[in-house]
Amino acid sequence: MVHSFVFSPFQENTYVVADDATSEAVVIDPGCYEQHEKEELARFIEEKRLKIKYLLLTHAHLDHVFGCAFVKRKYGVKMYLHEKDLPIFNDVPARMAMFGLRGYDPAEVDEYLHEGEKINFGSTTFDVVFVPGHAPGHVAFINHAERYVIGGDVLFRRSIGRTDLPFGDFETLENSIRTQFYTLPDDYTVYAGHMQPTTIGQEKRSNPFVNE
């Protein structure tokens, strides 16, 4: 089960992915900023009787990490991030101030994610792939058994992640999309960090930024 929530003024997609056989689950990119958003996330987890095993980050831009401390504290789980995104993660308080946002609760990274690593919960397995360009330590999580990608801010429906932010680079992002996403079968679903899901095939045919 892949369930998404749209949180914060940035309209970020937070994901809860659960293993149907065991009810073990992970939270990915908790962008819950307001208290009622945190409560909505917790209520869903409670209603579904899910057992949260990990907190996973595709990358560390502020709209994807608002709720990290809440999730870590609420479920007693470790947080995973690629080491190359630490400068972005450590800069979140400054970015909050720049946007005039308050109330950020800092959290600490517990473990680093690595290219080729596998994340297991219940009978579900994610392959970790390194997809920099939007952020230097950006990763995506691929479930080959169920044919989908939790892609963060790499590839959107007819769009791509911004590369005008600090550490962003279009050529690097384009290479990540071509080598890590477009090599997947066309029917794989892409659950992105913003907007609605898409498929690999749809983007290869019609994405105006990176296509076949």
C-alpha positions as CSV (number, residue, x, y, z in Angstrom):
1,M,0.0,0.0,0.0
2,V,1.3,3.4,-1.0
3,H,-0.7,6.3,0.7
4,S,0.1,10.0,0.1
5,F,-0.7,13.1,2.0
6,V,-0.3,16.7,0.6
7,F,1.1,18.8,3.3
8,S,2.3,22.4,4.0
9,P,2.1,25.5,1.8
10,F,4.6,23.8,-0.5
11,Q,2.0,21.1,-1.4
12,E,4.6,18.4,-0.7
13,N,3.7,14.7,-1.0
14,T,4.4,12.7,2.2
15,Y,4.2,9.0,1.8
16,V,3.4,6.1,4.1
17,V,4.2,2.8,2.5
18,A,2.9,-0.3,4.2
19,D,3.6,-4.0,3.7
20,D,0.2,-5.6,3.4
21,A,1.2,-8.9,4.8
22,T,2.7,-7.7,8.1
23,S,1.5,-4.0,8.5
24,E,5.1,-2.9,8.8
25,A,5.5,0.5,7.2
26,V,7.9,3.4,6.5
27,V,7.3,7.1,6.4
28,I,9.0,8.9,3.5
29,D,9.6,12.7,3.4
30,P,7.3,13.9,6.2
31,G,6.4,17.4,5.1
32,C,3.8,17.8,7.8
33,Y,4.2,21.4,9.0
34,E,1.0,22.3,10.8
35,Q,0.0,20.5,13.9
36,H,-3.2,19.3,12.3
37,E,-1.1,17.7,9.5
38,K,0.9,15.8,12.0
39,E,-2.3,14.6,13.6
40,E,-3.7,13.6,10.3
41,L,-0.6,11.5,9.6
42,A,-0.7,9.9,13.1
43,R,-4.4,9.2,12.8
44,F,-4.0,7.3,9.5
45,I,-1.2,5.2,11.0
46,E,-3.2,4.4,14.0
47,E,-6.4,3.6,12.1
48,K,-4.5,1.3,9.8
49,R,-2.7,-0.2,12.8
50,L,0.7,0.2,11.1
51,K,4.0,-0.5,12.7
52,I,6.5,2.2,11.5
53,K,9.9,0.7,11.0
54,Y,11.9,3.6,9.4
55,L,11.8,7.2,8.5
56,L,13.3,7.6,5.0
57,L,14.3,10.8,3.2
58,T,14.7,11.1,-0.5
59,H,16.5,14.5,0.1
60,A,16.6,17.2,2.7
61,H,14.9,20.3,1.3
62,L,12.9,22.0,4.0
63,D,9.4,21.0,2.6
64,H,10.4,17.3,2.9
65,V,11.6,17.4,6.5
66,F,9.2,19.6,8.5
67,G,7.8,16.5,10.3
68,C,11.0,14.5,10.9
69,A,11.3,15.2,14.6
70,F,7.7,14.5,15.1
71,V,7.9,11.1,13.4
72,K,11.1,10.1,15.1
73,R,9.7,11.0,18.5
74,K,6.2,9.5,17.9
75,Y,7.4,6.1,16.6
76,G,10.9,5.8,18.0
77,V,12.4,5.1,14.6
78,K,15.7,6.0,13.0
79,M,16.0,8.5,10.2
80,Y,17.9,7.7,7.0
81,L,19.4,10.3,4.6
82,H,22.2,10.2,2.0
83,E,25.3,11.8,3.5
84,K,25.8,14.2,0.6
85,D,22.5,16.0,1.5
86,L,23.7,16.9,5.0
87,P,24.7,20.4,4.0
88,I,21.1,21.0,2.9
89,F,19.6,19.4,6.0
90,N,21.8,21.5,8.2
91,D,20.7,24.6,6.4
92,V,17.0,24.1,7.0
93,P,16.8,26.6,9.9
94,A,18.3,29.3,7.7
95,R,15.9,28.5,4.9
96,M,13.0,28.6,7.3
97,A,13.9,32.1,8.3
98,M,14.2,33.1,4.7
99,F,10.6,32.0,4.0
100,G,9.4,33.6,7.3
101,L,8.5,30.1,8.7
102,R,8.6,29.3,12.3
103,G,8.3,26.3,14.6
104,Y,10.8,24.0,13.0
105,D,11.8,21.2,15.3
106,P,15.3,19.9,14.3
107,A,16.1,16.2,14.1
108,E,19.3,14.3,13.8
109,V,20.2,11.9,11.0
110,D,20.8,8.4,12.4
111,E,21.9,6.4,9.4
112,Y,23.2,7.2,5.9
113,L,21.7,5.7,2.8
114,H,23.9,4.3,0.1
115,E,23.5,3.5,-3.6
116,G,22.6,-0.2,-4.1
117,E,21.4,-0.6,-0.5
118,K,18.2,-2.5,0.2
119,I,15.6,-1.4,2.7
120,N,13.4,-4.2,4.0
121,F,10.2,-4.0,6.0
122,G,7.9,-7.0,6.2
123,S,8.1,-8.7,2.9
124,T,8.6,-5.4,1.0
125,T,12.0,-4.4,-0.4
126,F,13.2,-1.0,-1.6
127,D,16.3,-0.7,-3.8
128,V,18.0,2.6,-3.1
129,V,19.3,4.4,-6.2
130,F,21.4,7.6,-6.2
131,V,19.7,10.3,-8.3
132,P,21.5,13.7,-7.7
133,G,20.8,16.9,-9.7
134,H,17.9,18.4,-7.7
135,A,19.9,17.9,-4.5
136,P,23.4,16.4,-4.2
137,G,22.4,13.5,-2.0
138,H,19.0,12.7,-3.6
139,V,18.0,9.1,-3.7
140,A,14.9,7.2,-4.9
141,F,13.3,4.0,-3.6
142,I,12.3,1.4,-6.1
143,N,9.9,-1.5,-5.4
144,H,10.5,-3.9,-8.3
145,A,8.0,-6.4,-7.0
146,E,5.2,-3.9,-7.2
147,R,6.7,-1.9,-10.0
148,Y,6.9,1.6,-8.6
149,V,9.3,4.3,-7.6
150,I,9.2,6.7,-4.7
151,G,11.1,9.4,-6.5
152,G,11.1,12.6,-4.5
153,D,11.8,15.7,-6.6
154,V,13.5,14.1,-9.6
155,L,10.8,13.4,-12.2
156,F,7.3,14.8,-12.1
157,R,4.3,14.5,-14.5
158,R,5.5,16.5,-17.5
159,S,8.1,18.2,-15.3
160,I,11.3,17.7,-13.4
161,G,12.9,18.9,-10.1
162,R,14.2,22.4,-9.9
163,T,17.9,22.8,-10.6
164,D,18.2,26.5,-9.7
165,L,18.5,25.9,-6.0
166,P,21.9,25.6,-4.2
167,F,23.8,22.4,-5.3
168,G,21.3,21.9,-8.2
169,D,22.5,21.0,-11.7
170,F,20.4,20.2,-14.8
171,E,22.9,18.0,-16.6
172,T,23.3,15.9,-13.4
173,L,19.6,15.6,-13.0
174,E,19.0,14.7,-16.6
175,N,21.6,12.0,-16.3
176,S,20.0,10.6,-13.2
177,I,16.6,10.5,-15.0
178,R,18.0,8.8,-18.1
179,T,20.2,6.3,-16.3
180,Q,18.1,5.4,-13.2
181,F,14.5,6.1,-14.2
182,Y,14.2,5.8,-17.9
183,T,15.9,2.4,-17.8
184,L,13.0,1.0,-15.9
185,P,10.0,-0.6,-17.7
186,D,7.4,1.8,-19.0
187,D,4.7,0.6,-16.6
188,Y,6.5,1.5,-13.4
189,T,4.5,4.2,-11.5
190,V,6.5,7.2,-10.2
191,Y,5.2,8.6,-6.9
192,A,6.8,12.1,-6.9
193,G,7.4,14.6,-4.2
194,H,4.8,17.0,-5.7
195,M,1.8,16.6,-8.0
196,Q,0.1,13.4,-9.1
197,P,1.7,10.1,-9.9
198,T,2.9,9.4,-13.4
199,T,4.6,6.5,-15.2
200,I,8.0,6.0,-16.7
201,G,6.5,5.4,-20.2
202,Q,4.4,8.5,-20.0
203,E,7.4,10.7,-19.2
204,K,9.7,9.1,-21.7
205,R,7.1,10.0,-24.4
206,S,5.9,13.4,-23.2
207,N,8.1,15.0,-20.6
208,P,9.2,18.4,-22.2
209,F,12.5,18.5,-20.2
210,V,13.8,15.0,-20.5
211,N,12.4,12.7,-23.1
212,E,13.5,9.8,-25.4
